[in-house]
Structures are given as structure tokens and as C-alpha cells.
């Protein structure tokens, strides 16, 4: 048993359901930079680095390592953090670790997401050859070709390329050994937890057929194929990955966040997420789960009708900043400026002329921003 843990980063409330995020070979926990902060609204997110990658010590594994060895390090980390059971999502080698955990330690995994990965990685020979090349030449050459292996043409994430170049060659080679020996095809039917498979349609390393093979064998599996994504989908298509993971993990929160974005717009929700702190994370979860995941998704009233009711309530209580947000939302939900004006005129009768006067001033400013020359 090692005494040193994998380098990791925690985000989200300590009391929230835990979610572990695993990286791809050659990357670091930065692979999840555009996904983890939003997932942390409803989860205690723990992302970890492979040995010799990012901040993890290189001597945590050695030549001849297996995916089982990496999974044992993940379990040591979970034990140290007091996590008896957790959701898990991983990319490529990180996904293989998740498959191993679901097969060999099913009591620890509550749900599984395997992204751009495989139950086998094309046979031993190519990985043994890569391991020997890296031990002999280092990682500079491989880092130069990383964009072509990881992304579609013209796309790059310099931080991840730098992580690749700066990884420890010996630990990287040991991870190659683990990929060479990995083959769980005959055990996939033993996986009983809800399992999400995410494939990049333009992924040359683990093409969609590899994920379909897992989906066909795992009883409780769902397959999502992402158009325009290559091997590192969380970096290239973070919004699509978020949607898939939220649907898998959160139910009402997932649908609520999607509706919140549709009604208020990405910019507004992105600002709210950027301002989120551990202190406010549970409140954001509450808003996504109940206001947007239950009330705004109820089909009894249309979004147009909900916008009119919301405008009235905000005028009545004098919430002018929120009123400005929902004037924009009302336009997005199909109300015309004239209809918004009619709603505010109605509030003059039932909420008072001073309240309506202030509301008209706020709405006039917002409408002028949206339609210069109006007002």
C-alpha cells in the first residue's frame, strides 16, 4: 500500500454526492477544466492525475503496471477522502480504470461514464513499442503529434499539450504497459451499474465502434455519439459532454440546467456559474433542481405564460435586476415588446403605479439594448 496519494483537486460541497473524474494518457486533471466547475454545482467533484502526470508522483507505478494498479490507486484516494461509494467518469485510460472498478469493485461505483475509451486498446504490440520508444527518446516527439491524435484538424488546447510534454517518461511508459495488457471484453456483462458511453465520431484512437461494443455488452448502458468530437471530448466539446453527464447523474438538475440556459441564455448562466463558490453551490443546485428542473419544465403552462407570471411577481416585489433578466427571457420565450408592455401595464393596476413606473424604466432600458432605437 502506497503512502502517497494521487494528486487531485476537489470542487463542490463536501456533503454533495461524490464524483471522480479520470484523465486520458498524457493529460492532467486540466482535461476537465471546462466541465468540472459546472458539475460541482450538484456534486463533490474529485479529479485526479495519473502517476507522473500533472502533480502526481512518478514512482506510484513502474514497468509492467496494469489498469488494476491504477484502479487501486484511485481506491486509495477514495478511501483517504472517506468515499465508500462514488460516481465515476473517465476518458480513455481513465475510462478503462472506470470499467475495471465497475467489474472488480462494483460495491464502490454508483454510476459509470466511459468517454472515448475501450474495453481493449488494439492489442499489446503498439503499446509495448510506444513504451519502449518513450523510455528511449522521451515525450517531446509524441507531444508534437498530440493534436492529431487528440483533436480534429485546427483544434488545440496548449495547456494539455504542455502537460503531455512535461509528463514523466517512465510513468507514461508504465501507463502504456497498462493499456497493452488491458482487455475486459469477456467481463463487460458483469457490469450492473448505470453506464454511459460517450464516443467522439471523429476519434481515431477509440472510434465509436469500441464504445458500441461496450454498450452492446453492458446491460444498463446508454451510448451517446458526439458529432465533431475526437479523442478528448471534454476539452473539445465540453457543453455536449456536460449535457450527457448531467442526464446520467442528475435527472431534474440536468434538465433544469438545460431549461435555465434556454430561457436565460448561456451568458447569464455562465456568469452565475463563474460566481459560484462552495458557500453558494447548494443554492445554485436548489435553483437548478426546483425552479428550473420542476417548475419551468412543468408542461401545464407554456413558457410564454410563465414569463408573464414571472414579470408580474418581480414587479410586485421590486426585484429590478432580476426583472431585467426576465425581460430578456420573455423576448426569448416569444413575447413581443408590446406584450411585455401590456403585462407591465396590468401590474400598474394590481401592484401599484410606482412599481409599474420603475418596471417600465427597467424594461425600456433592456428593450433598447436588444433593439437600438426602441424606447
DARA-V400210 format. One record per pair of residues at least 4 apart in sequence whose ideal C-beta (glycine too) atoms are under 8 Angstrom apart, sorted by the first residue. I is the first residue (numbers start at 0). GAP is how many residues later the second one is. If there is no record, write none. Layout:
i=I gap=GAP
i=I gap=GAP
This chain:
i=0 gap=75
i=1 gap=58
i=1 gap=71
i=1 gap=74
i=3 gap=53
i=3 gap=56
i=4 gap=68
i=4 gap=71
i=4 gap=72
i=4 gap=75
i=5 gap=42
i=5 gap=43
i=5 gap=44
i=5 gap=45
i=5 gap=50
i=5 gap=54
i=5 gap=67
i=5 gap=68
i=5 gap=70
i=5 gap=71
i=6 gap=22
i=6 gap=41
i=6 gap=42
i=6 gap=47
i=6 gap=48
i=6 gap=49
i=6 gap=50
i=7 gap=21
i=7 gap=38
i=7 gap=39
i=7 gap=40
i=7 gap=41
i=7 gap=69
i=8 gap=20
i=8 gap=27
i=8 gap=37
i=8 gap=38
i=9 gap=34
i=9 gap=35
i=9 gap=36
i=9 gap=71
i=10 gap=25
i=10 gap=26
i=10 gap=28
i=10 gap=29
i=10 gap=33
i=10 gap=34
i=10 gap=36
i=11 gap=4
i=11 gap=27
i=11 gap=28
i=11 gap=29
i=11 gap=30
i=11 gap=31
i=11 gap=32
i=11 gap=33
i=11 gap=266
i=11 gap=269
i=12 gap=31
i=12 gap=265
i=12 gap=268
i=12 gap=269
i=12 gap=272
i=13 gap=30
i=14 gap=29
i=14 gap=267
i=15 gap=24
i=15 gap=26
i=15 gap=27
i=15 gap=28
i=15 gap=265
i=15 gap=266
i=15 gap=269
i=16 gap=25
i=16 gap=26
i=16 gap=27
i=16 gap=69
i=16 gap=70
i=16 gap=93
i=16 gap=232
i=17 gap=25
i=17 gap=26
i=17 gap=28
i=17 gap=60
i=17 gap=63
i=17 gap=65
i=17 gap=67
i=17 gap=68
i=17 gap=69
i=18 gap=20
i=18 gap=24
i=18 gap=25
i=18 gap=26
i=18 gap=27
i=18 gap=67
i=18 gap=68
i=18 gap=69
i=18 gap=70
i=18 gap=230
i=19 gap=26
i=19 gap=27
i=19 gap=28
i=19 gap=54
i=19 gap=57
i=19 gap=58
i=19 gap=63
i=19 gap=66
i=19 gap=67
i=19 gap=68
i=19 gap=69
i=19 gap=70
i=20 gap=8
i=20 gap=11
i=20 gap=14
i=20 gap=15
i=20 gap=24
i=20 gap=25
i=20 gap=26
i=20 gap=27
i=20 gap=68
i=20 gap=69
i=20 gap=73
i=21 gap=25
i=21 gap=26
i=21 gap=52
i=21 gap=66
i=21 gap=67
i=21 gap=68
i=21 gap=69
i=21 gap=71
i=21 gap=72
i=21 gap=73
i=21 gap=75
i=21 gap=76
i=22 gap=4
i=22 gap=5
i=22 gap=6
i=22 gap=8
i=22 gap=9
i=22 gap=24
i=22 gap=25
i=22 gap=26
i=22 gap=27
i=22 gap=30
i=22 gap=31
i=22 gap=67
i=22 gap=68
i=22 gap=70
i=22 gap=71
i=23 gap=7
i=23 gap=67
i=23 gap=68
i=23 gap=69
i=23 gap=70
i=23 gap=92
i=23 gap=126
i=23 gap=207
i=23 gap=208
i=24 gap=25
i=24 gap=67
i=24 gap=68
i=24 gap=147
i=24 gap=150
i=24 gap=151
i=24 gap=154
i=25 gap=27
i=25 gap=113
i=25 gap=116
i=25 gap=117
i=25 gap=120
i=25 gap=134
i=25 gap=137
i=25 gap=138
i=25 gap=141
i=25 gap=146
i=26 gap=4
i=26 gap=26
i=26 gap=64
i=26 gap=133
i=26 gap=136
i=26 gap=137
i=26 gap=205
i=27 gap=21
i=27 gap=25
i=27 gap=26
i=27 gap=27
i=27 gap=132
i=27 gap=135
i=28 gap=18
i=28 gap=19
i=28 gap=20
i=28 gap=25
i=29 gap=24
i=29 gap=129
i=29 gap=130
i=29 gap=133
i=30 gap=60
i=30 gap=129
i=30 gap=201
i=30 gap=203
i=30 gap=204
i=31 gap=4
i=31 gap=15
i=31 gap=202
i=32 gap=4
i=32 gap=126
i=32 gap=202
i=33 gap=200
i=33 gap=201
i=33 gap=204
i=34 gap=4
i=34 gap=199
i=34 gap=203
i=34 gap=206
i=34 gap=207
i=34 gap=210
i=35 gap=4
i=35 gap=9
i=35 gap=11
i=36 gap=236
i=36 gap=239
i=37 gap=204
i=37 gap=219
i=37 gap=235
i=38 gap=4
i=38 gap=6
i=38 gap=203
i=38 gap=206
i=38 gap=207
i=38 gap=210
i=39 gap=4
i=39 gap=5
i=39 gap=236
i=39 gap=241
i=40 gap=212
i=40 gap=216
i=40 gap=232
i=40 gap=235
i=40 gap=240
i=40 gap=243
i=40 gap=244
i=40 gap=247
i=41 gap=207
i=41 gap=208
i=41 gap=211
i=41 gap=243
i=41 gap=246
i=41 gap=247
i=42 gap=44
i=42 gap=206
i=45 gap=31
i=45 gap=35
i=45 gap=37
i=45 gap=40
i=47 gap=8
i=47 gap=26
i=47 gap=29
i=48 gap=4
i=48 gap=5
i=48 gap=6
i=48 gap=7
i=49 gap=4
i=49 gap=6
i=49 gap=20
i=49 gap=43
i=49 gap=44
i=49 gap=121
i=49 gap=125
i=50 gap=5
i=50 gap=6
i=50 gap=7
i=50 gap=8
i=50 gap=9
i=50 gap=10
i=50 gap=19
i=50 gap=22
i=50 gap=117
i=50 gap=120
i=50 gap=123
i=50 gap=124
i=51 gap=4
i=51 gap=5
i=51 gap=6
i=51 gap=8
i=51 gap=9
i=51 gap=115
i=51 gap=116
i=51 gap=118
i=51 gap=119
i=51 gap=120
i=51 gap=122
i=51 gap=123
i=52 gap=110
i=52 gap=114
i=52 gap=115
i=52 gap=118
i=52 gap=119
i=53 gap=109
i=55 gap=4
i=55 gap=115
i=57 gap=110
i=57 gap=112
i=57 gap=113
i=58 gap=112
i=59 gap=13
i=59 gap=111
i=60 gap=4
i=60 gap=8
i=60 gap=9
i=60 gap=12
i=60 gap=110
i=60 gap=113
i=60 gap=114
i=60 gap=117
i=61 gap=108
i=61 gap=112
i=62 gap=107
i=62 gap=110
i=62 gap=111
i=62 gap=114
i=63 gap=110
i=63 gap=113
i=64 gap=4
i=64 gap=5
i=64 gap=109
i=64 gap=110
i=64 gap=112
i=64 gap=113
i=65 gap=4
i=65 gap=111
i=65 gap=112
i=65 gap=115
i=65 gap=116
i=66 gap=4
i=66 gap=26
i=66 gap=29
i=66 gap=30
i=66 gap=33
i=66 gap=111
i=66 gap=112
i=66 gap=114
i=66 gap=115
i=67 gap=4
i=67 gap=32
i=67 gap=36
i=68 gap=4
i=68 gap=109
i=69 gap=4
i=69 gap=23
i=69 gap=27
i=69 gap=30
i=69 gap=105
i=69 gap=108
i=70 gap=4
i=70 gap=26
i=70 gap=29
i=70 gap=30
i=70 gap=33
i=70 gap=34
i=71 gap=4
i=72 gap=4
i=73 gap=4
i=73 gap=23
i=73 gap=27
i=74 gap=4
i=74 gap=26
i=74 gap=30
i=74 gap=33
i=75 gap=4
i=76 gap=4
i=77 gap=5
i=77 gap=6
i=77 gap=8
i=77 gap=30
i=78 gap=4
i=83 gap=24
i=84 gap=22
i=84 gap=23
i=84 gap=24
i=84 gap=25
i=85 gap=22
i=85 gap=23
i=85 gap=24
i=86 gap=22
i=86 gap=23
i=86 gap=24
i=86 gap=25
i=86 gap=26
i=86 gap=162
i=87 gap=10
i=87 gap=13
i=87 gap=14
i=87 gap=21
i=87 gap=23
i=87 gap=24
i=87 gap=25
i=88 gap=9
i=88 gap=23
i=88 gap=24
i=88 gap=25
i=88 gap=26
i=88 gap=107
i=88 gap=156
i=89 gap=4
i=89 gap=5
i=89 gap=6
i=89 gap=7
i=89 gap=8
i=89 gap=23
i=89 gap=24
i=89 gap=25
i=89 gap=27
i=90 gap=4
i=90 gap=24
i=90 gap=25
i=90 gap=26
i=90 gap=141
i=90 gap=142
i=90 gap=143
i=91 gap=4
i=91 gap=23
i=91 gap=24
i=91 gap=25
i=91 gap=113
i=91 gap=114
i=91 gap=139
i=92 gap=4
i=92 gap=24
i=92 gap=82
i=92 gap=85
i=92 gap=86
i=93 gap=4
i=93 gap=23
i=94 gap=4
i=94 gap=19
i=94 gap=20
i=94 gap=21
i=94 gap=22
i=94 gap=23
i=95 gap=4
i=95 gap=21
i=95 gap=22
i=95 gap=23
i=95 gap=25
i=95 gap=82
i=95 gap=83
i=95 gap=86
i=95 gap=88
i=96 gap=4
i=97 gap=4
i=97 gap=11
i=97 gap=14
i=97 gap=15
i=97 gap=16
i=97 gap=19
i=98 gap=4
i=98 gap=13
i=98 gap=15
i=98 gap=18
i=98 gap=20
i=98 gap=85
i=98 gap=89
i=98 gap=92
i=98 gap=115
i=99 gap=4
i=99 gap=82
i=99 gap=84
i=100 gap=4
i=100 gap=7
i=100 gap=8
i=100 gap=11
i=101 gap=4
i=101 gap=7
i=101 gap=10
i=101 gap=89
i=101 gap=90
i=101 gap=91
i=101 gap=93
i=102 gap=81
i=102 gap=84
i=102 gap=85
i=102 gap=87
i=102 gap=88
i=104 gap=4
i=105 gap=84
i=105 gap=85
i=105 gap=86
i=105 gap=87
i=108 gap=84
i=109 gap=83
i=110 gap=82
i=110 gap=83
i=110 gap=84
i=110 gap=85
i=110 gap=137
i=110 gap=138
i=111 gap=79
i=111 gap=81
i=111 gap=82
i=111 gap=83
i=111 gap=84
i=112 gap=82
i=112 gap=83
i=112 gap=84
i=112 gap=85
i=112 gap=131
i=112 gap=132
i=112 gap=135
i=112 gap=136
i=113 gap=81
i=113 gap=82
i=113 gap=83
i=113 gap=84
i=113 gap=97
i=113 gap=100
i=114 gap=82
i=114 gap=83
i=114 gap=118
i=114 gap=119
i=114 gap=126
i=115 gap=82
i=115 gap=83
i=115 gap=84
i=115 gap=87
i=115 gap=89
i=115 gap=90
i=115 gap=95
i=115 gap=113
i=115 gap=114
i=115 gap=115
i=115 gap=116
i=115 gap=117
i=116 gap=89
i=116 gap=93
i=116 gap=94
i=117 gap=4
i=117 gap=88
i=117 gap=92
i=117 gap=93
i=117 gap=95
i=117 gap=96
i=118 gap=64
i=118 gap=65
i=118 gap=66
i=118 gap=69
i=118 gap=91
i=118 gap=94
i=118 gap=95
i=118 gap=98
i=119 gap=62
i=119 gap=63
i=119 gap=64
i=119 gap=65
i=119 gap=90
i=120 gap=6
i=120 gap=58
i=120 gap=59
i=120 gap=61
i=120 gap=85
i=121 gap=4
i=121 gap=5
i=122 gap=4
i=122 gap=57
i=123 gap=4
i=123 gap=56
i=123 gap=57
i=124 gap=4
i=124 gap=55
i=125 gap=4
i=126 gap=4
i=126 gap=49
i=126 gap=50
i=126 gap=52
i=126 gap=53
i=127 gap=4
i=127 gap=48
i=127 gap=49
i=127 gap=52
i=128 gap=4
i=129 gap=4
i=129 gap=12
i=129 gap=43
i=129 gap=46
i=130 gap=4
i=130 gap=42
i=130 gap=43
i=130 gap=45
i=130 gap=46
i=130 gap=49
i=131 gap=4
i=131 gap=41
i=132 gap=4
i=132 gap=8
i=132 gap=9
i=133 gap=4
i=133 gap=5
i=133 gap=8
i=133 gap=35
i=133 gap=38
i=133 gap=39
i=133 gap=42
i=134 gap=34
i=134 gap=35
i=134 gap=38
i=136 gap=4
i=137 gap=31
i=138 gap=4
i=138 gap=25
i=138 gap=26
i=138 gap=28
i=138 gap=30
i=138 gap=33
i=139 gap=4
i=139 gap=25
i=140 gap=4
i=141 gap=4
i=141 gap=22
i=142 gap=18
i=142 gap=21
i=142 gap=22
i=144 gap=4
i=145 gap=4
i=145 gap=14
i=145 gap=15
i=145 gap=18
i=146 gap=4
i=146 gap=8
i=146 gap=9
i=146 gap=14
i=147 gap=5
i=148 gap=55
i=148 gap=56
i=148 gap=82
i=149 gap=10
i=149 gap=80
i=149 gap=81
i=149 gap=82
i=149 gap=85
i=150 gap=4
i=150 gap=5
i=150 gap=6
i=150 gap=79
i=150 gap=80
i=150 gap=81
i=150 gap=84
i=150 gap=85
i=151 gap=50
i=151 gap=76
i=151 gap=77
i=151 gap=78
i=151 gap=84
i=154 gap=75
i=154 gap=81
i=155 gap=5
i=156 gap=4
i=156 gap=75
i=156 gap=78
i=156 gap=79
i=157 gap=4
i=158 gap=4
i=159 gap=4
i=159 gap=72
i=159 gap=75
i=160 gap=4
i=161 gap=4
i=162 gap=4
i=166 gap=4
i=166 gap=5
i=167 gap=4
i=168 gap=4
i=169 gap=4
i=170 gap=4
i=171 gap=4
i=172 gap=4
i=173 gap=4
i=174 gap=4
i=175 gap=4
i=176 gap=4
i=177 gap=4
i=183 gap=4
i=184 gap=28
i=184 gap=32
i=186 gap=4
i=187 gap=25
i=187 gap=26
i=187 gap=29
i=187 gap=30
i=188 gap=28
i=188 gap=29
i=188 gap=30
i=190 gap=4
i=190 gap=27
i=190 gap=28
i=190 gap=29
i=190 gap=30
i=191 gap=27
i=191 gap=28
i=192 gap=27
i=193 gap=26
i=193 gap=28
i=193 gap=54
i=194 gap=19
i=194 gap=23
i=194 gap=25
i=194 gap=26
i=194 gap=27
i=195 gap=25
i=195 gap=26
i=195 gap=28
i=195 gap=48
i=195 gap=49
i=195 gap=52
i=196 gap=14
i=196 gap=15
i=196 gap=17
i=196 gap=18
i=196 gap=21
i=196 gap=24
i=196 gap=25
i=196 gap=26
i=196 gap=27
i=197 gap=13
i=197 gap=25
i=197 gap=26
i=197 gap=27
i=197 gap=28
i=197 gap=35
i=197 gap=43
i=197 gap=46
i=198 gap=4
i=198 gap=7
i=198 gap=8
i=198 gap=9
i=198 gap=11
i=198 gap=12
i=198 gap=13
i=198 gap=24
i=198 gap=25
i=198 gap=26
i=198 gap=27
i=199 gap=8
i=199 gap=25
i=199 gap=26
i=199 gap=29
i=199 gap=30
i=199 gap=31
i=199 gap=33
i=199 gap=36
i=199 gap=37
i=200 gap=7
i=200 gap=24
i=200 gap=25
i=200 gap=26
i=200 gap=27
i=200 gap=28
i=201 gap=26
i=201 gap=27
i=201 gap=28
i=202 gap=4
i=202 gap=5
i=202 gap=26
i=202 gap=27
i=202 gap=28
i=202 gap=30
i=203 gap=26
i=203 gap=27
i=204 gap=26
i=205 gap=4
i=205 gap=5
i=205 gap=25
i=207 gap=4
i=207 gap=17
i=208 gap=4
i=209 gap=4
i=210 gap=4
i=210 gap=12
i=210 gap=14
i=211 gap=4
i=211 gap=11
i=212 gap=4
i=213 gap=4
i=213 gap=7
i=214 gap=6
i=214 gap=7
i=214 gap=8
i=215 gap=5
i=216 gap=4
i=221 gap=26
i=223 gap=20
i=225 gap=7
i=225 gap=11
i=225 gap=14
i=225 gap=15
i=225 gap=18
i=227 gap=8
i=227 gap=9
i=228 gap=4
i=228 gap=7
i=228 gap=8
i=228 gap=11
i=229 gap=6
i=231 gap=4
i=232 gap=4
i=232 gap=7
i=232 gap=8
i=233 gap=4
i=233 gap=7
i=236 gap=4
i=237 gap=4
i=238 gap=4
i=239 gap=4
i=240 gap=4
i=241 gap=4
i=242 gap=4
i=242 gap=11
i=242 gap=15
i=243 gap=4
i=244 gap=4
i=245 gap=4
i=245 gap=7
i=245 gap=8
i=245 gap=11
i=245 gap=12
i=246 gap=4
i=246 gap=7
i=246 gap=8
i=247 gap=6
i=248 gap=5
i=249 gap=4
i=250 gap=4
i=250 gap=42
i=251 gap=4
i=251 gap=37
i=251 gap=41
i=251 gap=42
i=251 gap=45
i=252 gap=4
i=252 gap=32
i=252 gap=35
i=252 gap=36
i=252 gap=40
i=253 gap=4
i=253 gap=39
i=254 gap=4
i=254 gap=37
i=254 gap=38
i=254 gap=42
i=255 gap=4
i=255 gap=32
i=255 gap=33
i=255 gap=34
i=255 gap=35
i=255 gap=36
i=255 gap=37
i=255 gap=38
i=255 gap=40
i=255 gap=41
i=256 gap=4
i=256 gap=12
i=256 gap=31
i=256 gap=35
i=256 gap=36
i=257 gap=4
i=258 gap=4
i=258 gap=33
i=258 gap=34
i=258 gap=37
i=258 gap=38
i=259 gap=4
i=259 gap=9
i=259 gap=27
i=259 gap=28
i=259 gap=31
i=259 gap=32
i=259 gap=36
i=260 gap=4
i=260 gap=5
i=260 gap=8
i=261 gap=70
i=262 gap=29
i=262 gap=33
i=262 gap=40
i=262 gap=66
i=262 gap=69
i=262 gap=70
i=263 gap=4
i=263 gap=5
i=263 gap=61
i=263 gap=64
i=263 gap=65
i=263 gap=68
i=264 gap=4
i=264 gap=63
i=264 gap=64
i=264 gap=67
i=265 gap=4
i=266 gap=4
i=267 gap=4
i=267 gap=57
i=267 gap=60
i=268 gap=4
i=269 gap=4
i=270 gap=4
i=271 gap=4
i=271 gap=12
i=272 gap=11
i=274 gap=5
i=275 gap=4
i=275 gap=5
i=275 gap=8
i=276 gap=4
i=279 gap=4
i=280 gap=4
i=281 gap=4
i=282 gap=4
i=283 gap=4
i=284 gap=4
i=285 gap=4
i=285 gap=5
i=286 gap=4
i=286 gap=5
i=287 gap=4
i=287 gap=5
i=288 gap=4
i=288 gap=5
i=289 gap=4
i=289 gap=5
i=290 gap=4
i=290 gap=5
i=291 gap=4
i=291 gap=5
i=292 gap=4
i=293 gap=4
i=294 gap=11
i=295 gap=7
i=295 gap=10
i=300 gap=4
i=300 gap=5
i=300 gap=8
i=301 gap=4
i=302 gap=4
i=302 gap=30
i=302 gap=31
i=303 gap=4
i=303 gap=26
i=303 gap=29
i=303 gap=30
i=303 gap=31
i=304 gap=4
i=305 gap=4
i=305 gap=27
i=306 gap=4
i=306 gap=19
i=306 gap=22
i=306 gap=23
i=306 gap=26
i=306 gap=28
i=307 gap=4
i=307 gap=22
i=307 gap=27
i=307 gap=31
i=307 gap=35
i=308 gap=4
i=309 gap=4
i=309 gap=16
i=309 gap=19
i=309 gap=20
i=310 gap=4
i=310 gap=12
i=310 gap=15
i=310 gap=16
i=310 gap=19
i=310 gap=29
i=310 gap=32
i=310 gap=33
i=310 gap=36
i=310 gap=48
i=311 gap=4
i=311 gap=31
i=311 gap=34
i=311 gap=35
i=311 gap=38
i=311 gap=39
i=312 gap=4
i=313 gap=5
i=313 gap=6
i=313 gap=8
i=313 gap=9
i=313 gap=12
i=313 gap=45
i=314 gap=8
i=314 gap=29
i=314 gap=32
i=314 gap=36
i=314 gap=40
i=314 gap=41
i=314 gap=43
i=314 gap=44
i=315 gap=31
i=315 gap=34
i=315 gap=35
i=315 gap=39
i=317 gap=37
i=317 gap=40
i=318 gap=4
i=319 gap=4
i=319 gap=38
i=319 gap=39
i=319 gap=42
i=320 gap=4
i=321 gap=4
i=322 gap=4
i=322 gap=36
i=322 gap=39
i=322 gap=40
i=323 gap=4
i=323 gap=38
i=323 gap=39
i=323 gap=41
i=323 gap=42
i=324 gap=4
i=325 gap=4
i=326 gap=4
i=326 gap=13
i=326 gap=35
i=326 gap=36
i=326 gap=39
i=326 gap=40
i=327 gap=4
i=327 gap=38
i=327 gap=42
i=328 gap=4
i=329 gap=5
i=329 gap=9
i=329 gap=10
i=330 gap=4
i=330 gap=6
i=330 gap=9
i=330 gap=39
i=334 gap=4
i=334 gap=5
i=334 gap=8
i=335 gap=4
i=336 gap=4
i=336 gap=30
i=336 gap=34
i=336 gap=37
i=337 gap=4
i=338 gap=4
i=339 gap=4
i=339 gap=23
i=339 gap=27
i=340 gap=4
i=340 gap=19
i=340 gap=22
i=341 gap=4
i=342 gap=4
i=343 gap=4
i=343 gap=12
i=343 gap=15
i=343 gap=16
i=343 gap=19
i=344 gap=4
i=344 gap=11
i=345 gap=4
i=346 gap=4
i=346 gap=8
i=346 gap=9
i=346 gap=12
i=347 gap=4
i=347 gap=5
i=347 gap=7
i=347 gap=8
i=347 gap=9
i=350 gap=4
i=350 gap=5
i=351 gap=4
i=352 gap=4
i=353 gap=4
i=354 gap=4
i=355 gap=4
i=356 gap=4
i=357 gap=4
i=358 gap=4
i=359 gap=4
i=360 gap=4
i=361 gap=4
i=362 gap=4
i=363 gap=4
i=363 gap=11
i=364 gap=4
i=364 gap=10
i=365 gap=4
i=366 gap=4
i=366 gap=7
i=366 gap=8
i=367 gap=4
i=367 gap=5
i=367 gap=6
i=367 gap=7
i=369 gap=4
